[in-house]
Amino acid sequence: MDGLPRDELERLVFFETAREKAASDYLKNPTDADNLTRWGGALLELAHFRQGQDSVDMIEEAVSKLQEALKINSRKHDTLWCLGNAHTAQGFLISESDKANACFKKATLCFQQAVEEEPLNDLYQKALEMSAKAPALYIELQKQLASQQVVLGGSAGPVSGGSSKSTKKKKNNTDLKYDILGWIVLAVGVVAWVGMAKSMPPPTQNLR
């Protein structure tokens, strides 16, 4: 994680600490839906700092924690909203369109339920609106990735140069996917930061 801007490093430390605290609190009380929600939210945030399968696995773990929270309280609106974000993130990281759309449908259902539980929450309303745009954004992402692959496949030149270009293109594809993931989890982070900061020391204290 070297080279991260200070504010990003603070977020990383904050949510890593939040995850550890949630895991510790879970051992004391495994039926605390609030704690499970904080745990899932922290995992979803931390996935933004990971790449490849590590990020995918962390999002799946976040989904698991959030679903566990909903088993305890199926009407917990903040958990539903956070789970919607997690499913959206999953969708954008899946290459198969059918599976991606299934994730987007799950996300929309979660956002809709969150709105039903708290109709005046602007954040939930906005998430529901954005969820409707996710499939189109996904298609655009796949078009961009396919276009880059065509350009790469049609390029000629020395093997060494081609290898360098291939590596660069793959990196660009990955960066594009994780830029979208970052856009998704940002809203989760804003709310989670405020919610968890009350019971945790400021992240700057951990950096001294």
JOJO-V609703 format. One record per residue. N is the residue number from 1. PHI is phi in whole degrees, 0 to 359 (none if undefined). NEAR is the number of other C-alpha atoms within 10 Angstrom. D_CENTER is the distance of its C-alpha to the mean C-alpha in whole Angstrom. Layout:
BEGIN
n	phi	near	d_center
N	PHI	NEAR	D_CENTER
N	PHI	NEAR	D_CENTER
END
This chain:
BEGIN
n	phi	near	d_center
1	none	9	18
2	297	5	21
3	90	7	21
4	290	11	18
5	301	9	20
6	302	11	21
7	295	11	18
8	290	13	15
9	295	17	17
10	297	18	18
11	297	18	14
12	300	21	14
13	297	19	17
14	301	24	16
15	283	24	13
16	293	17	15
17	294	17	18
18	297	24	16
19	296	21	15
20	297	13	18
21	294	15	20
22	296	21	18
23	297	16	19
24	292	13	23
25	294	15	23
26	297	16	22
27	295	9	25
28	276	10	27
29	211	11	26
30	287	15	24
31	252	15	24
32	273	16	22
33	295	23	20
34	297	18	19
35	294	24	18
36	297	28	16
37	293	27	14
38	298	28	14
39	298	27	13
40	297	30	10
41	296	32	9
42	295	28	10
43	297	25	8
44	296	32	5
45	295	28	6
46	295	23	8
47	299	27	6
48	295	23	6
49	267	17	10
50	254	15	10
51	230	13	12
52	58	12	13
53	295	11	13
54	301	12	12
55	293	23	8
56	301	19	9
57	297	15	11
58	291	20	9
59	294	26	6
60	298	20	10
61	294	18	11
62	298	28	9
63	301	24	10
64	299	15	13
65	294	23	14
66	291	28	13
67	294	20	15
68	295	20	18
69	296	26	18
70	289	20	18
71	292	13	21
72	278	15	23
73	217	15	22
74	290	14	21
75	252	16	22
76	285	19	19
77	294	22	18
78	292	24	15
79	290	28	14
80	300	27	14
81	295	25	12
82	295	29	9
83	295	30	10
84	299	30	10
85	296	30	6
86	295	30	5
87	295	23	8
88	296	27	8
89	299	31	5
90	301	23	8
91	302	26	10
92	289	27	10
93	264	19	10
94	259	16	13
95	276	11	16
96	277	11	18
97	298	15	18
98	298	11	20
99	292	14	17
100	297	21	14
101	295	18	16
102	296	16	16
103	294	22	13
104	295	27	13
105	293	20	16
106	298	19	15
107	298	29	12
108	300	24	15
109	298	18	17
110	297	25	15
111	296	30	15
112	297	23	19
113	295	21	19
114	296	26	18
115	295	23	20
116	296	15	23
117	283	16	23
118	218	16	22
119	299	12	24
120	269	10	24
121	280	13	21
122	296	11	20
123	296	15	16
124	292	26	16
125	298	18	19
126	295	12	17
127	298	22	13
128	295	22	16
129	296	14	18
130	293	15	15
131	298	23	14
132	294	14	17
133	268	11	17
134	301	21	14
135	301	21	16
136	293	11	18
137	294	15	16
138	297	22	15
139	299	13	19
140	297	12	19
141	298	17	17
142	295	18	19
143	297	12	22
144	296	14	21
145	295	18	20
146	295	13	23
147	298	12	25
148	295	16	24
149	291	16	25
150	295	11	29
151	299	10	30
152	295	16	29
153	294	11	31
154	270	7	34
155	281	12	34
156	239	9	37
157	147	8	38
158	301	8	39
159	300	9	37
160	296	9	36
161	294	12	35
162	297	15	33
163	297	12	31
164	296	11	30
165	295	14	29
166	300	17	27
167	297	11	25
168	294	13	24
169	295	17	23
170	298	15	21
171	295	12	19
172	297	14	19
173	298	18	17
174	296	15	15
175	300	13	14
176	297	15	14
177	299	21	11
178	280	22	9
179	294	12	10
180	293	18	9
181	300	24	5
182	298	18	7
183	297	12	8
184	291	21	6
185	281	22	4
186	302	15	8
187	297	16	10
188	298	20	8
189	297	19	10
190	300	10	13
191	288	14	14
192	296	21	13
193	300	19	15
194	296	10	18
195	292	12	18
196	270	16	18
197	297	13	20
198	296	9	23
199	249	9	23
200	225	13	22
201	290	12	24
202	304	13	23
203	300	18	21
204	296	14	24
205	294	10	26
206	282	11	24
207	265	11	24
208	282	5	28
END
